[in-house]
Amino acid sequence: MERGEVTLVFDCDGFPEGVRRVEIPYSEVADRLRIVRDILGRELTMRDVRDVVVNMVNQMRREGKPLPERFDFAMYVGRDLEEAET
């Protein structure tokens, strides 16, 4: 757990530098699992979970970089996002 969020950690090969430690926030996995459940229209299995994680790692391999950092959007809560920044 890091900063109050569960993070899944894997050592994965197939990256240009060889084996890389990959950290995936559980919330990212859960978001994708909700989409998969909605598409499949059934309860998920552990194979579905594995397939989602493998897909995320493969996406990182293709992009050659880790998932984007998470940002704190608190400063935008309650603000008009269309107002010009100064």
N, C-alpha and C positions, 0 to 999 in steps of 0.2 A: 504494500500500500504506500502510495506516495501522494502527499498533499491531500489526504482524505479520499483518494481515488485508487481503486484496485488497478494495477498494471500487470499485464501478462508479459512475461519475459521469456524469449526463446533464443537459442543459439542456432542460427540458420546459415547454411552454406549457399553457394550460387551467386554471391556478390563479387564484384570485380576485385575486392581486396581479400576475398576468401570468406571465412566465417565471420559473421557479424552478429552481435547481440542486438536483438530486435525487441523493443518495448512497445506494446500496444495497449492503450487505455481500454479497460473493459467496457467503458461506455461506448466506445467506437464499435466494438464487437456487438454489443447489445443493440445498437441502432441498426446495424446491418442484419442482425438476426430477426428483428421485428419486420423488416422489409421482406426477408425470405419467408417468414411465417405468413405474411399477408399474401404474398405471391402464390405460395404452395397451398394455402388454405387448410393447413393441418398443424398439429403440434410438432415441434422440432425434435430431432434425434441428436445424439452425440455426433453422429456422422455429419449432420448439417452444421453443427458448431465447428467441427474440424475443417470442413470444406470452406467455411467463411474465413477462418484464421489463415488457412493455406492461401486462399485467394488474396487476402490482405498482404501477406508476405510476398507473394508473387507480384503483386502490384508495386511493392517497394523495390523489388529486384528490377522490374521493367523501368521504373522511374530513376533508379540509382540513388534514391535519397529516402530518408525516413518520412513517416507521415508528417504533415504540417503540424507546427506547434499549436497548442491550445492557447487561446487568447482570452483575457478577462474583458468581457463586454459590459461590465458593471457601469462604466462611464457613459454608456449609451442608453441605459435603462431610463425611460421616461423622457428622453430627448427626441426632438424632431430630427430624424436622420437625414432629411432633405435640406436642412438649413446649412448654409455655406460655412465651412470652417474658416476661422480667422487666424 
